[in-house]
Amino acid sequence: MNDNVRAVSGVVVVLGTGGTIAGVSDTGHDRDYQAAQLGVDQLVAAVPSLAGQPLEAYQVAQVDSKDMGWPVWRALLIALDEALARPDVAGVVVTHGTDTLEETAWLLHLLLPPGKPVVLTAAMRPATSSEADGPRNLADAVRVVRWAAAAEEDAVLAVLNGRVWAGTEVRKAHSWHIDAFDGGGVPPLALVEGDQVLPTPDAVWAEPRGQLSAALIGLEALPRVEIITSHADADGSLVEALLAASNREGAKPLRGIVVACTGHGTWHQDLEAALLKARRAGVVVWRASRVARGGIESQPGETWPVAGRLTPAQARVALTVTLALRDTA
Ligand code: SIN
């Protein structure tokens, strides 16, 4: 990555999906507000430095991202696919809620075709806050799209609080602090200081992404994958309940389980029998770690797949997308 900030003159498309960045408080309190109230055009209009830039803003959804799911993801993928295919577009910013940003980032990383940067941004304070972080984050995200496009980087990125994260690593690490995101131990790819984007030396950029198929976009739902957690006193009853529910007539079949494991991929011994039963029933079981740093490295001879550094929530996205790609291949 060249560390000069090089402007590219293409259009930056800003796709709005809701979140606290579009939140409004009637009481003036930063923790008492409704997410997803302002339109994305209002968010853009509130940032003086974006005036006069070649920008187009489109509202794809208006949700609190705790309620994220396939209908919004599908609409977002369609809008992204259209925007990224335009020769006049340099890249896309997606405004999002912070709560499931890491899941959407993984979905986009897995499915979007390579070629142009996609930058997610969000905010921890509603737009009406005297300490609103959304305007700066949005301005930074547009700057990072132009910077990445000039360098021909096409990764999915996230820009929050002056730091540029790989979409594959970013995760919410604090429930209320304005500096809420980290990379699970992996440093940011770059910092944004004023109008400068300063790359981190030796930063590792994610590999180019996949190919969005019409068959996948045509799905009414993604395959059902659930997360269960191993903890003190855990037993197989939740897994048994999932299997029983899955066998009921008309139920959406259970296709995968991500276990949020203790430590480096272990689970309570009393979970094992139920997980073996699930696997015999054709359910794919992946291990992710419930620990904040380090993930799980695969060891030779292991029979339960591991999700590397992915959080359980990211691993759930990766597994459901893997199954969906298999189904639609
Ligand atoms: C959301 O995730 O939509 C609400 C919370 C936030 O954006 O910080």
Residues whose N, C-alpha, C, O or C-beta is under 5 A from the ligand:
A	BS01	SIN	G19 T20 I21 A35 V63 D64 S65 K66 H96 G97 T98 D99 T100 A123 M124
